[in-house]
């Protein structure tokens, strides 16, 4: 019974962090606020997460699963590799609009934690590496079915597409508008025609 109670408390803490860290930011959110809003005792918080950093790592891991799940659910509806790649940008438009242009949870955290060698930044990099790998898989699928690709390098092309995805997210957040995503979508479409 106690393990169920602890698991429920842990889930409430994590759900609260998913909301507050994304909405307010990591540094602006205090442990006392998380404890109060998740309705747990301070001892319960610390028995589940020995530090705010440990909670942030769990937050990033949970956010990674959510975000990649949302992305893949949208993109995998498409039939062709090209449509899947362009579908990434269609996903970005709806996600950014739905989140009121709050932007990427991982880039937001990275801007608050500048030390590149921290465990938190490692989680950010792990997420970004998986996004790059996912784009590479889509582009490899395109090249495998497109005779005109002439042995183009999927890794290098994926890196270019990745930079356009990241730039689109940041610019869309900055301008509070979808035009950067639309421009990046068009640029990736042209890239794949080369």
MDAnalysis code that builds the backbone (N, CA, C; Angstrom):
import MDAnalysis as mda
import numpy as np

u = mda.Universe.empty(582, n_residues=194, atom_resindex=np.repeat(np.arange(194), 3), trajectory=True)
u.add_TopologyAttr("name", ["N", "CA", "C"] * 194)
u.add_TopologyAttr("resid", np.arange(1, 195))
u.add_TopologyAttr("resname", ["UNK", "UNK", "UNK", "UNK", "UNK", "UNK", "UNK", "UNK", "UNK", "UNK", "UNK", "UNK", "UNK", "UNK", "UNK", "UNK", "UNK", "UNK", "UNK", "UNK", "UNK", "UNK", "UNK", "UNK", "UNK", "UNK", "UNK", "UNK", "UNK", "UNK", "UNK", "UNK", "UNK", "UNK", "UNK", "UNK", "UNK", "UNK", "UNK", "UNK", "UNK", "UNK", "UNK", "UNK", "UNK", "UNK", "UNK", "UNK", "UNK", "UNK", "UNK", "UNK", "UNK", "UNK", "UNK", "UNK", "UNK", "UNK", "UNK", "UNK", "UNK", "UNK", "UNK", "UNK", "UNK", "UNK", "UNK", "UNK", "UNK", "UNK", "UNK", "UNK", "UNK", "UNK", "UNK", "UNK", "UNK", "UNK", "UNK", "UNK", "UNK", "UNK", "UNK", "UNK", "UNK", "UNK", "UNK", "UNK", "UNK", "UNK", "UNK", "UNK", "UNK", "UNK", "UNK", "UNK", "UNK", "UNK", "UNK", "UNK", "UNK", "UNK", "UNK", "UNK", "UNK", "UNK", "UNK", "UNK", "UNK", "UNK", "UNK", "UNK", "UNK", "UNK", "UNK", "UNK", "UNK", "UNK", "UNK", "UNK", "UNK", "UNK", "UNK", "UNK", "UNK", "UNK", "UNK", "UNK", "UNK", "UNK", "UNK", "UNK", "UNK", "UNK", "UNK", "UNK", "UNK", "UNK", "UNK", "UNK", "UNK", "UNK", "UNK", "UNK", "UNK", "UNK", "UNK", "UNK", "UNK", "UNK", "UNK", "UNK", "UNK", "UNK", "UNK", "UNK", "UNK", "UNK", "UNK", "UNK", "UNK", "UNK", "UNK", "UNK", "UNK", "UNK", "UNK", "UNK", "UNK", "UNK", "UNK", "UNK", "UNK", "UNK", "UNK", "UNK", "UNK", "UNK", "UNK", "UNK", "UNK", "UNK", "UNK", "UNK", "UNK", "UNK", "UNK", "UNK", "UNK", "UNK", "UNK", "UNK", "UNK", "UNK"])
u.atoms.positions = np.array([
    [0.818, -1.203, 0.000],
    [0.000, 0.000, 0.000],
    [0.863, 1.269, 0.000],
    [1.923, 1.310, 0.833],
    [2.774, 2.491, 0.886],
    [3.447, 2.771, -0.452],
    [3.824, 1.701, -1.192],
    [4.456, 1.905, -2.491],
    [3.492, 2.558, -3.464],
    [2.199, 2.186, -3.407],
    [1.205, 2.827, -4.260],
    [1.039, 4.295, -3.902],
    [1.031, 4.574, -2.613],
    [0.916, 5.961, -2.170],
    [2.129, 6.752, -2.645],
    [3.323, 6.194, -2.472],
    [4.540, 6.880, -2.918],
    [4.537, 7.080, -4.429],
    [4.084, 6.063, -5.178],
    [4.043, 6.179, -6.640],
    [3.057, 7.266, -7.047],
    [1.900, 7.311, -6.398],
    [0.934, 8.364, -6.691],
    [1.502, 9.732, -6.362],
    [2.198, 9.839, -5.232],
    [2.823, 11.100, -4.855],
    [3.895, 11.479, -5.873],
    [4.701, 10.516, -6.264],
    [5.748, 10.771, -7.265],
    [5.133, 11.264, -8.565],
    [4.058, 10.611, -8.996],
    [3.383, 11.022, -10.230],
    [2.821, 12.436, -10.119],
    [2.246, 12.769, -8.967],
    [1.713, 14.125, -8.769],
    [2.833, 15.162, -8.809],
    [3.940, 14.834, -8.179],
    [5.088, 15.751, -8.198],
    [5.566, 15.953, -9.634],
    [5.696, 14.862, -10.357],
    [6.187, 14.942, -11.734],
    [5.193, 15.684, -12.629],
    [3.914, 15.417, -12.481],
    [2.890, 16.133, -13.253],
    [2.938, 17.630, -12.952],
    [3.128, 17.973, -11.696],
    [3.225, 19.376, -11.304],
    [4.458, 20.010, -11.943],
    [5.576, 19.300, -11.915],
    [6.796, 19.807, -12.544],
    [6.615, 19.952, -14.048],
    [5.927, 18.996, -14.689],
    [5.679, 19.086, -16.130],
    [4.949, 20.381, -16.470],
    [4.028, 20.770, -15.626],
    [3.302, 22.014, -15.848],
    [4.156, 23.234, -15.490],
    [4.671, 23.268, -14.279],
    [5.332, 24.481, -13.790],
    [6.662, 24.766, -14.479],
    [7.496, 23.753, -14.656],
    [8.788, 23.996, -15.305],
    [8.580, 24.496, -16.733],
    [7.584, 23.948, -17.427],
    [7.344, 24.380, -18.807],
    [6.721, 25.774, -18.832],
    [5.771, 26.013, -17.970],
    [5.035, 27.285, -17.989],
    [5.834, 28.434, -17.369],
    [6.492, 28.182, -16.231],
    [7.190, 29.246, -15.491],
    [8.691, 29.262, -15.714],
    [9.249, 28.107, -16.030],
    [10.694, 27.988, -16.113],
    [11.236, 27.236, -14.910],
    [12.390, 26.649, -15.080],
    [13.016, 25.843, -14.035],
    [13.461, 26.701, -12.849],
    [14.201, 27.754, -13.128],
    [14.754, 28.563, -12.041],
    [13.673, 29.345, -11.292],
    [12.604, 29.716, -11.979],
    [11.532, 30.492, -11.347],
    [10.596, 29.637, -10.498],
    [10.716, 28.324, -10.629],
    [9.831, 27.421, -9.895],
    [10.565, 26.865, -8.681],
    [10.036, 27.145, -7.515],
    [10.663, 26.671, -6.289],
    [10.109, 25.325, -5.848],
    [10.898, 24.631, -5.081],
    [10.482, 23.323, -4.556],
    [9.242, 23.472, -3.676],
    [9.170, 24.526, -2.906],
    [7.999, 24.717, -2.035],
    [6.716, 24.849, -2.849],
    [6.783, 25.518, -3.996],
    [5.603, 25.625, -4.852],
    [5.211, 24.254, -5.401],
    [6.192, 23.485, -5.813],
    [5.919, 22.142, -6.331],
    [5.293, 21.271, -5.244],
    [5.844, 21.342, -4.045],
    [5.308, 20.573, -2.912],
    [3.859, 20.979, -2.638],
    [3.601, 22.275, -2.610],
    [2.243, 22.758, -2.315],
    [1.258, 22.347, -3.407],
    [1.646, 22.541, -4.671],
    [0.710, 22.260, -5.759],
    [0.516, 20.769, -6.020],
    [1.509, 19.962, -5.667],
    [1.347, 18.509, -5.836],
    [0.735, 17.877, -4.592],
    [0.545, 18.682, -3.551],
    [-0.100, 18.252, -2.306],
    [0.600, 17.050, -1.668],
    [1.916, 17.208, -1.497],
    [2.709, 16.186, -0.810],
    [3.473, 16.850, 0.330],
    [3.903, 16.047, 1.255],
    [4.750, 16.540, 2.343],
    [6.177, 16.734, 1.827],
    [6.895, 17.615, 2.476],
    [8.289, 17.863, 2.089],
    [9.102, 16.566, 2.138],
    [8.878, 15.743, 3.168],
    [9.596, 14.470, 3.283],
    [9.264, 13.544, 2.115],
    [8.013, 13.565, 1.672],
    [7.603, 12.742, 0.529],
    [8.297, 13.213, -0.739],
    [8.361, 14.532, -0.904],
    [9.063, 15.073, -2.064],
    [10.496, 14.558, -2.090],
    [11.207, 14.749, -0.990],
    [12.626, 14.391, -0.954],
    [12.862, 12.885, -0.970],
    [11.883, 12.097, -0.564],
    [12.057, 10.646, -0.676],
    [11.921, 10.190, -2.128],
    [11.231, 10.968, -2.938],
    [11.082, 10.650, -4.355],
    [12.137, 11.326, -5.218],
    [12.503, 12.545, -4.848],
    [13.475, 13.325, -5.620],
    [14.434, 13.976, -4.621],
    [15.649, 13.482, -4.523],
    [16.575, 14.005, -3.514],
    [16.983, 15.462, -3.733],
    [16.700, 15.996, -4.929],
    [17.071, 17.385, -5.211],
    [16.182, 17.922, -6.332],
    [16.216, 19.220, -6.491],
    [15.495, 19.848, -7.603],
    [16.092, 19.393, -8.929],
    [17.404, 19.202, -8.960],
    [18.066, 18.716, -10.171],
    [17.560, 17.328, -10.544],
    [17.385, 16.439, -9.564],
    [16.862, 15.099, -9.836],
    [15.448, 15.180, -10.403],
    [14.652, 16.096, -9.870],
    [13.298, 16.296, -10.408],
    [13.371, 16.824, -11.835],
    [14.276, 17.734, -12.103],
    [14.415, 18.286, -13.454],
    [14.802, 17.200, -14.453],
    [15.681, 16.309, -14.054],
    [16.072, 15.207, -14.941],
    [14.871, 14.310, -15.217],
    [14.096, 13.991, -14.189],
    [12.882, 13.175, -14.373],
    [11.875, 13.916, -15.257],
    [11.769, 15.219, -15.050],
    [10.890, 16.061, -15.878],
    [11.299, 15.970, -17.340],
    [12.581, 16.146, -17.620],
    [13.056, 16.105, -19.006],
    [12.842, 14.726, -19.626],
    [13.059, 13.685, -18.862],
    [12.834, 12.334, -19.381],
    [11.358, 12.121, -19.705],
    [10.475, 12.582, -18.822],
    [9.032, 12.449, -19.065],
    [8.608, 13.316, -20.251],
    [9.126, 14.518, -20.312],
    [8.789, 15.435, -21.415],
    [9.276, 14.871, -22.746],
    [10.433, 14.243, -22.732],
    [10.969, 13.624, -23.943],
    [9.989, 12.568, -24.478],
    [9.532, 11.693, -23.605],
    [8.594, 10.647, -24.033],
    [7.303, 11.258, -24.568],
    [6.790, 12.269, -23.891],
    [5.569, 12.936, -24.353],
    [5.764, 13.574, -25.723],
    [6.809, 14.397, -25.839],
    [7.004, 15.180, -27.053],
    [7.306, 14.295, -28.258],
    [8.199, 13.332, -28.077],
    [8.502, 12.424, -29.191],
    [7.272, 11.602, -29.563],
    [6.461, 11.256, -28.580],
    [5.213, 10.544, -28.849],
    [4.263, 11.387, -29.683],
    [4.110, 12.667, -29.312],
    [3.246, 13.576, -30.078],
    [3.761, 13.709, -31.509],
    [5.078, 13.908, -31.641],
    [5.682, 14.079, -32.970],
    [5.449, 12.845, -33.832],
    [5.779, 11.687, -33.307],
    [5.658, 10.458, -34.101],
    [4.209, 10.140, -34.434],
    [3.303, 10.405, -33.503],
    [1.884, 10.152, -33.763],
    [1.418, 10.953, -34.974],
    [1.860, 12.210, -35.067],
    [1.462, 13.066, -36.191],
    [2.186, 12.670, -37.480],
    [3.485, 12.482, -37.407],
    [4.299, 12.252, -38.599],
    [4.026, 10.880, -39.215],
    [3.854, 9.879, -38.395],
    [3.682, 8.521, -38.909],
    [2.345, 8.309, -39.612],
    [1.468, 9.309, -39.586],
    [0.221, 9.229, -40.349],
    [0.488, 9.353, -41.847],
    [1.615, 9.947, -42.182],
    [1.960, 10.179, -43.594],
    [2.493, 8.900, -44.229],
    [2.273, 8.774, -45.529],
    [2.670, 7.556, -46.237],
    [4.106, 7.609, -46.745],
    [4.474, 8.689, -47.395],
    [5.808, 8.757, -47.997],
    [6.798, 9.405, -47.040],
    [8.067, 9.113, -47.257],
    [9.118, 9.721, -46.445],
    [9.120, 11.233, -46.569],
    [8.925, 11.729, -47.782],
    [8.896, 13.186, -48.000],
    [7.748, 13.818, -47.213],
    [6.570, 13.201, -47.271],
    [5.432, 13.735, -46.526],
    [5.665, 13.648, -45.015],
    [6.373, 12.615, -44.572],
    [6.710, 12.511, -43.154],
    [7.628, 13.658, -42.746],
    [8.628, 13.937, -43.573],
    [9.562, 15.018, -43.252],
    [8.833, 16.355, -43.192],
    [7.985, 16.629, -44.161],
    [7.218, 17.870, -44.151],
    [6.198, 17.863, -43.012],
    [5.724, 16.663, -42.647],
    [4.799, 16.523, -41.532],
    [5.408, 16.940, -40.202],
    [6.733, 16.861, -40.084],
    [7.409, 17.347, -38.871],
    [7.068, 18.824, -38.662],
    [7.087, 19.591, -39.739],
    [6.818, 21.025, -39.641],
    [5.329, 21.296, -39.419],
    [4.474, 20.443, -39.979],
    [3.041, 20.568, -39.697],
    [2.779, 20.323, -38.215],
    [3.473, 19.327, -37.658],
    [3.374, 19.076, -36.222],
    [3.844, 20.293, -35.432],
    [4.993, 20.854, -35.818],
    [5.537, 22.005, -35.093],
    [4.544, 23.165, -35.064],
    [3.873, 23.404, -36.187],
    [2.893, 24.496, -36.236],
    [1.772, 24.277, -35.223],
    [1.208, 23.084, -35.206],
    [0.092, 22.842, -34.289],
    [0.575, 22.820, -32.838],
    [1.741, 22.236, -32.591],
    [2.279, 22.173, -31.228],
    [2.593, 23.573, -30.696],
    [3.254, 24.393, -31.510],
    [3.605, 25.736, -31.045],
    [2.358, 26.574, -30.801],
    [1.377, 26.444, -31.676],
    [0.127, 27.188, -31.493],
    [-0.573, 26.723, -30.218],
    [-0.663, 25.398, -30.042],
    [-1.332, 24.846, -28.851],
    [-0.627, 25.225, -27.556],
    [0.688, 25.383, -27.598],
    [1.445, 25.723, -26.390],
    [1.612, 27.235, -26.217],
    [0.870, 28.011, -27.010],
    [0.958, 29.467, -26.977],
    [2.405, 29.934, -27.167],
    [3.104, 29.226, -28.061],
    [4.459, 29.583, -28.464],
    [5.446, 29.586, -27.293],
    [5.202, 28.698, -26.330],
    [6.118, 28.580, -25.182],
    [7.458, 28.003, -25.610],
    [7.459, 27.240, -26.692],
    [8.715, 26.743, -27.245],
    [9.122, 25.392, -26.709],
    [10.359, 25.071, -26.956],
    [10.911, 23.765, -26.615],
    [11.314, 23.732, -25.144],
    [10.740, 22.799, -24.411],
    [11.062, 22.649, -22.988],
    [12.559, 22.427, -22.783],
    [13.176, 21.717, -23.708],
    [14.589, 21.373, -23.584],
    [15.476, 22.590, -23.840],
    [15.152, 23.368, -24.867],
    [15.927, 24.583, -25.125],
    [15.695, 25.615, -24.026],
    [14.465, 25.662, -23.493],
    [14.195, 26.587, -22.388],
    [15.050, 26.236, -21.172],
    [15.123, 24.950, -20.848],
    [15.956, 24.507, -19.713],
    [17.433, 24.782, -20.006],
    [17.862, 24.489, -21.235],
    [19.271, 24.702, -21.599],
    [19.667, 26.165, -21.428],
    [18.724, 27.075, -21.713],
    [19.043, 28.501, -21.553],
    [19.176, 28.882, -20.080],
    [18.547, 28.103, -19.192],
    [18.629, 28.385, -17.758],
    [19.819, 27.696, -17.094],
    [20.299, 26.632, -17.704],
    [21.414, 25.848, -17.143],
    [22.561, 25.870, -18.165],
    [23.405, 26.880, -18.116],
    [24.425, 27.020, -19.149],
    [25.572, 26.008, -19.073],
    [25.785, 25.369, -17.939],
    [26.917, 24.440, -17.804],
    [26.685, 23.214, -18.689],
    [27.495, 23.069, -19.704],
    [27.315, 22.001, -20.692],
    [27.571, 20.619, -20.104],
    [28.319, 20.542, -19.009],
    [28.695, 19.244, -18.447],
    [27.779, 18.793, -17.311],
    [26.607, 19.399, -17.190],
    [25.695, 19.012, -16.117],
    [24.815, 17.846, -16.549],
    [24.268, 17.130, -15.586],
    [23.351, 16.025, -15.891],
    [22.090, 16.525, -16.576],
    [21.662, 17.718, -16.221],
    [20.481, 18.300, -16.858],
    [20.752, 18.541, -18.338],
    [21.876, 19.149, -18.651],
    [22.208, 19.405, -20.067],
    [22.401, 18.104, -20.827],
    [22.890, 17.053, -20.163],
    [23.003, 15.756, -20.829],
    [21.640, 15.249, -21.281],
    [20.598, 15.478, -20.458],
    [19.242, 15.077, -20.840],
    [18.753, 15.884, -22.038],
    [19.082, 17.165, -22.066],
    [18.723, 18.005, -23.210],
    [19.384, 17.461, -24.469],
    [20.659, 17.161, -24.375],
    [21.399, 16.646, -25.530],
    [20.858, 15.280, -25.960],
    [20.515, 14.432, -25.010],
    [19.936, 13.123, -25.358],
    [18.656, 13.298, -26.169],
    [17.803, 14.228, -25.750],
    [16.562, 14.492, -26.484],
    [16.868, 14.969, -27.898],
    [17.764, 15.920, -28.010],
    [18.092, 16.486, -29.323],
    [18.744, 15.444, -30.222],
    [19.576, 14.580, -29.645],
    [20.173, 13.496, -30.435],
    [19.102, 12.549, -30.980],
    [18.091, 12.259, -30.170],
    [17.026, 11.369, -30.644],
    [16.198, 12.031, -31.742],
    [15.959, 13.333, -31.621],
    [15.255, 14.057, -32.681],
    [16.073, 14.010, -33.972],
    [17.366, 14.255, -33.884],
    [18.236, 14.185, -35.062],
    [18.203, 12.784, -35.676],
    [18.261, 11.766, -34.855],
    [18.211, 10.385, -35.338],
    [16.876, 10.093, -36.027],
    [15.792, 10.591, -35.466],
    [14.478, 10.394, -36.074],
    [14.422, 11.044, -37.460],
    [14.937, 12.267, -37.581],
    [14.997, 12.931, -38.883],
    [15.872, 12.154, -39.855],
    [16.981, 11.631, -39.357],
    [17.870, 10.831, -40.211],
    [17.151, 9.581, -40.721],
    [16.363, 8.950, -39.874],
    [15.616, 7.767, -40.303],
    [14.615, 8.110, -41.406],
    [13.936, 9.236, -41.258],
    [12.983, 9.662, -42.289],
    [13.714, 9.953, -43.595],
    [14.819, 10.667, -43.508],
    [15.569, 11.028, -44.715],
    [16.185, 9.790, -45.352],
    [16.635, 8.849, -44.551],
    [17.138, 7.578, -45.104],
    [16.035, 6.857, -45.877],
    [14.819, 6.914, -45.349],
    [13.670, 6.311, -46.044],
    [13.431, 7.007, -47.388],
    [13.543, 8.319, -47.403],
    [13.372, 9.070, -48.656],
    [14.440, 8.658, -49.659],
    [15.702, 8.635, -49.221],
    [16.805, 8.300, -50.118],
    [16.712, 6.864, -50.620],
    [16.199, 5.965, -49.807],
    [16.077, 4.554, -50.204],
    [15.051, 4.367, -51.316],
    [14.068, 5.252, -51.392],
    [13.013, 5.112, -52.400],
    [13.151, 6.100, -53.547],
    [14.175, 6.961, -53.487],
    [14.341, 7.999, -54.501],
    [15.644, 7.767, -55.256],
    [15.513, 7.311, -56.491],
    [16.698, 7.006, -57.307],
    [17.524, 8.256, -57.588],
    [16.915, 9.439, -57.529],
    [17.652, 10.667, -57.843],
    [18.529, 11.146, -56.690],
    [18.470, 10.454, -55.553],
    [19.291, 10.897, -54.418],
    [20.770, 10.654, -54.659],
    [21.097, 9.758, -55.605],
    [22.484, 9.529, -56.025],
    [23.450, 9.376, -54.863],
    [23.062, 8.600, -53.887],
    [23.963, 8.337, -52.764],
    [24.146, 9.517, -51.837],
    [23.199, 10.430, -51.841],
    [23.289, 11.578, -50.931],
    [23.455, 11.074, -49.504],
    [24.088, 11.868, -48.709],
    [24.392, 11.477, -47.339],
    [23.219, 11.825, -46.418],
    [22.537, 10.806, -45.933],
    [21.368, 11.018, -45.068],
    [21.753, 11.713, -43.768],
    [22.933, 11.409, -43.244],
    [23.360, 12.024, -41.987],
    [23.536, 13.532, -42.161],
    [24.240, 13.934, -43.196],
    [24.472, 15.368, -43.418],
    [23.172, 16.089, -43.765],
    [22.322, 15.465, -44.553],
    [21.033, 16.074, -44.892],
    [20.160, 16.191, -43.649],
    [20.187, 15.177, -42.790],
    [19.419, 15.221, -41.541],
    [19.916, 16.344, -40.643],
    [21.219, 16.575, -40.620],
    [21.757, 17.677, -39.810],
    [21.230, 19.019, -40.301],
    [21.149, 19.180, -41.624],
    [20.608, 20.427, -42.169],
    [19.129, 20.570, -41.807],
    [18.373, 19.492, -41.946],
    [16.946, 19.530, -41.598],
    [16.775, 19.802, -40.104],
    [17.624, 19.192, -39.295],
    [17.564, 19.388, -37.845],
    [17.762, 20.861, -37.482],
    [18.751, 21.491, -38.097],
    [19.010, 22.905, -37.814],
    [17.804, 23.746, -38.216],
    [17.139, 23.372, -39.301],
    [15.935, 24.112, -39.704],
    [14.791, 23.886, -38.714],
    [14.665, 22.678, -38.191],
    [13.640, 22.391, -37.177],
    [13.903, 23.237, -35.935],
    [15.134, 23.192, -35.442],
    [15.477, 23.939, -34.229],
    [15.318, 25.444, -34.442],
    [15.784, 25.926, -35.585],
    [15.640, 27.353, -35.884],
    [14.188, 27.768, -35.975],
    [13.365, 26.900, -36.556],
    [11.934, 27.194, -36.683],
    [11.281, 27.293, -35.308],
    [11.662, 26.397, -34.410],
    [11.092, 26.413, -33.057],
    [11.474, 27.702, -32.338],
    [12.749, 28.042, -32.362],
    [13.235, 29.225, -31.646],
    [12.639, 30.503, -32.244],
    [12.649, 30.611, -33.566],
    [12.118, 31.821, -34.204],
    [10.613, 31.935, -33.999],
    [9.918, 30.817, -34.053],
    [8.474, 30.825, -33.825],
    [8.163, 31.287, -32.402],
    [8.948, 30.805, -31.440],
    [8.769, 31.241, -30.053],
    [9.066, 32.738, -29.941],
    [10.141, 33.176, -30.556],
    [10.544, 34.577, -30.476],
    [9.505, 35.510, -31.082],
    [8.987, 35.160, -32.259],
    [8.032, 36.024, -32.956],
    [6.579, 35.747, -32.565],
    [6.368, 34.672, -31.795],
    [5.007, 34.290, -31.389],
    [4.136, 34.148, -32.633],
    [4.686, 33.411, -33.626],
    [4.016, 33.268, -34.908],
    [4.515, 31.993, -35.588],
    [3.745, 31.490, -36.549],
    [4.128, 30.251, -37.239],
    [4.912, 30.482, -38.527],
    [5.087, 31.729, -38.946],
    [5.770, 31.942, -40.214],
    [7.173, 31.331, -40.255],
    [7.955, 31.332, -39.160],
    [9.268, 30.689, -39.254],
    [9.163, 29.183, -39.550],
    [8.148, 28.545, -39.019],
    [7.954, 27.112, -39.268],
    [7.567, 26.893, -40.726],
    [6.706, 27.752, -41.245],
    [6.306, 27.650, -42.647],
    [7.504, 27.867, -43.564],
    [8.356, 28.841, -43.235],
    [9.555, 29.103, -44.040],
    [10.532, 27.933, -43.978],
    [10.705, 27.364, -42.790],
    [11.607, 26.211, -42.648],
    [11.057, 25.011, -43.415],
    [9.755, 24.805, -43.375],
    [9.123, 23.706, -44.130],
    [9.407, 23.852, -45.621],
    [9.261, 25.075, -46.118],
    [9.527, 25.332, -47.528],
    [11.002, 25.090, -47.862],
    [11.896, 25.518, -46.977],
    [13.331, 25.346, -47.212],
    [13.702, 23.849, -47.218],
    [13.124, 23.070, -46.307],
    [13.412, 21.632, -46.290],
    [12.861, 20.964, -47.542],
    [11.695, 21.396, -47.995],
    [11.143, 20.868, -49.243],
    [12.098, 21.109, -50.407],
    [12.660, 22.300, -50.476],
    [13.623, 22.626, -51.539],
    [14.902, 21.824, -51.371],
    [15.350, 21.640, -50.125],
    [16.543, 20.847, -49.853],
    [16.389, 19.427, -50.396],
    [15.194, 18.869, -50.205],
    [14.977, 17.489, -50.641],
    [14.816, 17.375, -52.155],
    [14.638, 18.498, -52.857],
    [14.557, 18.494, -54.320],
    [15.930, 18.575, -54.973],
    [16.941, 18.918, -54.184],
    [18.308, 19.079, -54.745],
    [18.927, 17.744, -55.094],
])
